[in-house]
Amino acid sequence: MSRSHSVPAGPRPHPLEALSLIRSYQSLPEPFYQRVAPRRVPTPYLISFNPDAATLLDLDPAEAGRPEFAEYFTGNRLLPGADPLALGYAGHQFGVYVPELGDGRAILVAEVENGRSEKWDVQLKGAGRTRFSRGGDGRAVLRSTIREYLCSEAMHGLGIPTTRALCITGTGERVEREMLEPGAVLTRLAPSHVRFGSFEQMAHIGRPDLVKALADHVIAHHFGHLAGRQDRYAVFFAEVVERTARLIADWQSVGFAHGVMNTDNMSILGLTLDYGPFGFMDDYVPGFICNHSDVTGRYAFDRQPRVGLWNLVCLAESLLSLISETQARDALDRYHTIFARRFAKRMGVKLGLGEQRPEDGALVKALLELLEAHQVDYTTFFRDLGGYSIHSGAPERLAAHFPTPDVLEPWLARYRRRLMEEDSPDRARQAAMARVNPRVVLRNYLAEVAIRSAVTEGDFSEIDRLLAILHDPFSERAGTEAYGEPPPAWGRHLAVSCSS
């Protein structure tokens, strides 16, 4: 670790052993979890550390330089007062209900309360077997750990709700997947790791008392503004619907495909959770399937909005001991409106429109159809569109996305008229578009370059380099121009699976 880190103004940073630990989840009965300690690993070592995430815990970044740091974040040591747990839950996987899933390789080793009274789960992903492992080894490989570490931080850089990642630690062992691979542990942070499937499990075993206990827990810790309301459960569900609709609209606006939108991978807080076979689109293909295990395309990019609603219906069924069918239906009926409003706003901002108008939907639709017809790179097109001028027209880079410049001209004429209707000044609009249309997203090939370097050469520098770029994906920085380009031939259409 050669980067120097600075800590933003805020609560005084603490050493590891002085972090303020609480035990909120233990207030629930044990059907919700298993008390289990992480399995010791032979030679823990630090691979990458994220100082931005450390500030969430009030953790002094200098702690990453201590030899004991890797011991704590592989699970060989526990923080004072820790009471580690593996969380239980069920879920619909590819539409099929599975009655017991749970944290099969992740262990919640601590809940930290920071100086802003925020609670953060500290979870070690790859820390060993639990009773939810279902025959698995409970370990994680460096390859998948790098992908989740980088993508959770990439989503944060894009302003999309997500879990966070503190560090990657190596375990000094080899883990068997398709072949033997280096073992690693991801330290994942979230205000809560409760999922839709956490409620589903208790409803399906006929325990409405436990559904209520979990709802009360989540409301008390994360929806405190609902405390004491007679209709709190109905409003709670309505807010989960809204958060989920907004989240998926955000995904669609940046071309992100989750890949495995099972109900056990859906956060009750509306966070992007569980990065497996994700993918940011290169060419704009609405039917983009990022998970080669998804043979039916259930979780294709353009199906994500309807899957989000399907998952919410499953959650609603689990809450019917607390809310009426009418309350559930009323909340679900708002999903499409919330999604459409959020998506329209995000796309309008991407186009540099200062105000929303009813006809803008047709403008966006026509553009997306054009991008699809000519297989245009989604991210770079919007970035280059930010250089458009009402007075001097389209920059060469923008026209180069199409076989001939005239292909884009009819749409640009509509776009120009729309901008002139609101008297859009070029310079201000271009600056605003540069702040919302990323120069860099975590394309699969970029992750693959970092993975190959780490796994085959033991060189972790590309992980840190990517992390810094993804934390500020909108800025132009000298020496990083290649990261904003479409993938090379070898990096197009990389196959990614649930084990990747």
Residue pairs with C-beta under 8 A, 6 or more apart in sequence:
1 46
1 48
1 49
1 64
1 65
1 464
3 464
3 468
5 51
5 54
5 61
6 51
7 13
7 51
7 54
7 55
7 60
7 61
8 55
10 55
10 58
10 115
10 116
11 58
11 114
11 115
11 116
12 58
12 115
13 54
13 55
13 58
13 59
13 60
13 61
13 62
14 58
14 59
14 60
15 60
15 63
16 59
16 63
16 66
16 68
16 69
16 72
16 79
17 79
17 80
19 57
19 58
19 59
19 79
19 110
19 112
20 58
20 112
20 113
20 114
21 79
21 80
21 81
21 82
21 110
21 111
21 112
21 113
22 111
22 112
22 113
22 119
23 81
23 83
23 111
24 111
24 119
24 217
24 221
25 32
25 33
25 85
25 87
25 108
25 111
25 217
26 83
26 85
27 217
28 213
28 214
28 217
29 210
29 213
31 88
31 202
31 207
31 210
32 87
32 88
32 198
32 202
32 210
32 214
33 85
33 86
33 87
33 88
33 108
34 85
34 86
34 88
34 102
34 130
34 131
34 132
35 83
35 84
35 85
36 84
36 85
36 86
36 107
36 128
36 130
36 131
37 75
37 78
37 84
37 107
38 74
38 75
38 76
38 78
38 84
38 107
38 109
38 124
38 127
38 128
39 75
39 127
39 128
39 129
39 138
40 75
40 76
41 74
41 75
41 76
41 171
41 172
41 173
41 183
41 185
42 171
42 172
42 173
43 170
43 171
43 172
44 70
44 71
44 73
44 74
44 76
44 169
44 170
44 171
44 172
45 70
45 169
45 170
45 172
46 64
46 69
46 70
46 73
46 167
46 168
46 169
46 170
47 142
47 167
47 168
47 169
47 170
47 184
47 454
47 460
47 463
48 149
48 167
48 168
48 460
48 463
48 464
48 467
49 61
49 64
49 69
49 166
49 167
50 149
50 153
50 164
50 165
50 166
50 167
50 467
51 61
51 64
52 153
52 156
52 471
53 153
53 164
53 165
53 166
53 167
53 189
54 60
54 61
54 63
54 64
54 166
56 114
56 118
56 120
56 164
56 189
57 112
57 114
57 120
57 122
57 166
57 189
58 112
58 114
58 115
59 166
63 69
64 167
68 77
69 167
70 169
70 170
71 77
72 78
72 79
73 124
73 166
73 167
73 169
73 185
73 187
74 124
74 127
74 169
74 171
74 185
75 84
75 107
75 109
75 124
75 127
75 128
75 185
78 84
78 109
78 110
79 109
79 110
82 109
82 110
84 107
84 108
84 109
84 110
85 107
85 108
86 102
86 103
86 104
86 106
86 107
86 108
86 130
86 131
86 132
87 102
87 103
87 106
87 108
87 193
87 194
87 198
88 100
88 101
88 102
88 103
88 132
88 198
88 201
89 101
89 102
89 195
89 197
89 198
89 200
89 201
89 264
90 97
90 98
90 99
90 100
90 101
90 197
90 200
90 201
90 204
90 264
91 97
91 98
91 101
91 195
91 196
91 197
91 200
91 262
91 263
91 264
91 265
92 98
92 197
92 200
92 262
92 263
92 264
92 311
92 314
93 101
93 262
93 264
94 262
94 294
94 296
94 298
95 298
95 310
97 200
97 204
98 264
99 201
99 204
99 205
100 132
100 201
101 132
101 134
101 197
101 264
102 130
102 131
102 132
103 123
103 130
103 132
103 193
104 129
104 130
104 132
104 133
104 134
104 136
104 138
105 125
105 126
105 127
105 128
105 129
105 130
105 133
105 136
105 137
105 138
105 139
105 140
106 123
106 124
106 125
106 126
106 127
106 188
107 123
107 124
107 127
107 128
107 130
108 121
108 122
108 123
108 193
109 122
109 123
109 124
109 127
110 121
110 122
111 119
111 120
111 121
111 122
112 119
112 120
112 122
113 119
113 120
114 120
118 191
119 191
119 192
119 221
120 189
120 190
120 191
121 188
121 189
121 190
121 191
121 192
121 193
122 166
122 187
122 188
122 189
123 187
123 188
123 189
123 190
123 193
124 185
124 186
124 187
124 188
125 140
125 145
125 148
125 185
125 186
125 187
125 188
126 138
126 139
126 140
126 141
126 145
126 171
126 183
126 184
126 185
126 186
127 138
127 185
128 138
128 139
129 136
129 137
129 138
130 138
137 175
137 176
139 171
139 173
139 175
139 183
140 175
140 183
140 184
140 185
140 186
141 175
141 177
141 181
141 182
141 183
141 184
141 499
142 168
142 170
142 181
142 182
142 183
142 184
142 451
142 454
142 455
143 181
143 451
143 455
143 500
144 276
144 499
144 500
145 168
145 184
145 185
145 186
146 168
146 184
146 447
146 450
146 451
146 454
146 463
147 275
147 278
147 447
147 451
147 500
148 165
148 186
148 188
148 275
148 276
149 165
149 168
149 186
149 463
149 467
150 442
150 447
150 450
150 463
150 466
150 467
150 470
151 275
151 278
151 442
151 447
152 162
152 163
152 164
152 165
152 188
152 272
152 275
153 164
153 165
153 467
153 470
153 471
154 441
154 442
154 470
154 473
155 161
155 162
155 256
155 272
156 162
156 164
156 471
157 438
157 470
157 471
157 472
157 473
158 250
158 254
158 438
158 441
158 473
159 250
160 247
160 250
160 251
160 254
160 256
160 272
161 243
161 247
161 250
161 269
161 270
161 271
161 272
162 271
162 272
162 273
163 188
163 189
163 190
163 193
163 267
163 271
163 272
163 273
164 188
164 189
164 190
165 186
165 187
165 188
165 189
166 187
166 188
166 189
167 186
167 187
168 184
168 185
168 186
168 187
168 463
169 184
169 185
169 187
170 182
170 183
170 184
171 182
171 183
171 184
171 185
172 183
173 183
174 180
174 181
174 182
174 183
175 181
175 182
175 183
177 499
178 499
181 455
182 454
182 455
190 267
190 269
190 271
190 273
191 221
191 222
191 269
191 271
192 218
192 221
192 222
192 267
192 268
192 269
193 267
193 273
194 214
194 218
194 267
194 268
194 269
195 263
195 264
195 265
195 266
195 267
195 268
195 273
196 263
196 264
196 266
196 268
196 311
196 312
196 314
196 315
196 318
197 262
197 263
197 264
197 266
198 214
198 268
199 211
199 214
199 215
199 268
199 315
199 318
199 319
200 263
200 314
200 315
200 318
202 208
202 210
202 211
202 214
202 318
203 211
203 317
203 318
203 319
203 320
203 321
204 318
208 321
208 322
211 318
211 319
211 321
211 322
212 321
212 322
215 233
215 236
215 319
215 322
218 236
218 268
219 226
219 227
219 232
219 233
219 236
220 227
222 268
222 269
223 232
223 236
223 239
226 232
226 235
226 236
229 235
231 327
233 319
233 322
233 323
234 323
234 324
234 327
234 331
237 315
237 316
237 319
237 323
237 327
237 328
237 331
238 327
238 330
238 331
238 334
240 268
240 270
240 312
240 315
241 312
241 331
241 332
241 334
241 335
241 338
242 270
242 334
242 338
243 269
243 270
244 266
244 270
244 308
244 311
244 312
244 335
245 308
245 334
245 335
245 336
245 338
245 339
245 342
246 270
246 338
246 339
246 342
247 270
247 271
247 272
247 308
248 304
248 305
248 308
248 339
249 305
249 338
249 339
249 340
249 342
249 343
249 346
250 342
250 346
251 257
251 258
251 272
251 304
252 301
252 304
252 305
252 343
253 343
253 346
253 347
253 350
254 280
254 379
254 438
254 441
255 280
255 281
255 284
255 301
255 378
255 379
255 441
256 278
256 279
256 280
256 281
256 441
257 278
257 279
257 280
257 281
257 288
257 289
257 290
257 299
257 300
257 301
257 304
258 265
258 272
258 278
258 290
258 299
258 304
259 276
259 277
259 278
259 279
259 290
259 291
259 294
259 299
259 496
259 498
260 274
260 276
260 277
260 291
260 294
260 299
260 498
261 299
261 304
261 307
261 308
261 311
263 311
263 314
263 315
265 273
265 274
266 273
266 308
266 311
266 315
267 273
276 291
276 498
276 500
277 290
277 291
277 292
277 293
277 294
277 496
277 497
277 498
277 500
278 290
278 496
279 288
279 290
279 444
279 496
280 379
280 441
280 442
280 443
280 444
281 288
281 301
281 378
281 379
282 377
282 378
282 379
282 443
282 486
282 487
282 492
282 493
283 375
283 376
283 377
283 378
284 368
284 371
284 372
284 375
284 376
284 377
284 378
284 381
285 301
285 372
285 375
286 300
286 301
286 302
286 368
286 372
287 297
287 300
287 301
287 302
288 300
288 301
288 302
289 297
289 299
289 300
289 301
290 301
290 444
290 496
291 299
291 496
291 497
291 498
292 495
292 496
292 497
293 497
293 498
294 300
297 303
298 307
299 307
305 336
305 339
308 335
308 339
309 332
309 335
309 336
312 332
312 335
313 332
316 323
316 328
316 331
316 332
317 328
319 328
320 328
344 356
344 360
344 361
344 364
345 356
347 360
347 364
348 356
348 360
348 364
349 432
349 436
350 382
350 433
350 436
350 437
351 360
351 363
351 364
351 367
351 385
351 415
351 433
352 385
352 386
352 419
352 424
352 429
352 430
352 432
352 433
353 360
353 418
353 419
353 422
353 424
354 422
354 424
354 429
355 422
357 418
359 418
360 418
363 414
363 415
363 418
366 411
366 414
367 411
367 415
370 376
370 407
370 408
370 411
371 378
371 381
374 401
374 402
374 403
374 407
376 401
376 402
377 401
377 486
379 437
379 438
379 440
379 441
379 484
380 401
380 484
380 485
380 486
381 398
381 401
382 433
382 437
383 434
383 437
383 438
383 439
383 484
384 395
384 397
384 398
384 401
385 398
385 433
385 437
386 430
386 433
386 434
386 437
387 394
387 395
387 397
387 398
387 430
388 394
388 395
388 398
388 412
388 415
388 430
389 426
389 430
390 416
390 419
390 420
390 424
390 426
391 426
393 412
394 405
394 408
394 412
398 408
399 405
399 408
401 408
402 408
419 429
434 474
435 474
436 474
437 474
438 473
438 474
439 473
439 474
439 475
439 476
439 483
439 484
440 446
440 469
440 470
440 473
440 480
440 483
440 484
441 473
442 466
442 470
443 487
443 491
444 487
444 491
444 494
444 496
445 487
445 488
445 490
445 491
445 492
445 494
446 466
446 483
447 466
448 491
448 494
449 462
450 462
450 463
450 466
453 459
453 460
453 461
453 462
454 460
454 462
454 463
466 483
469 477
469 480
469 483
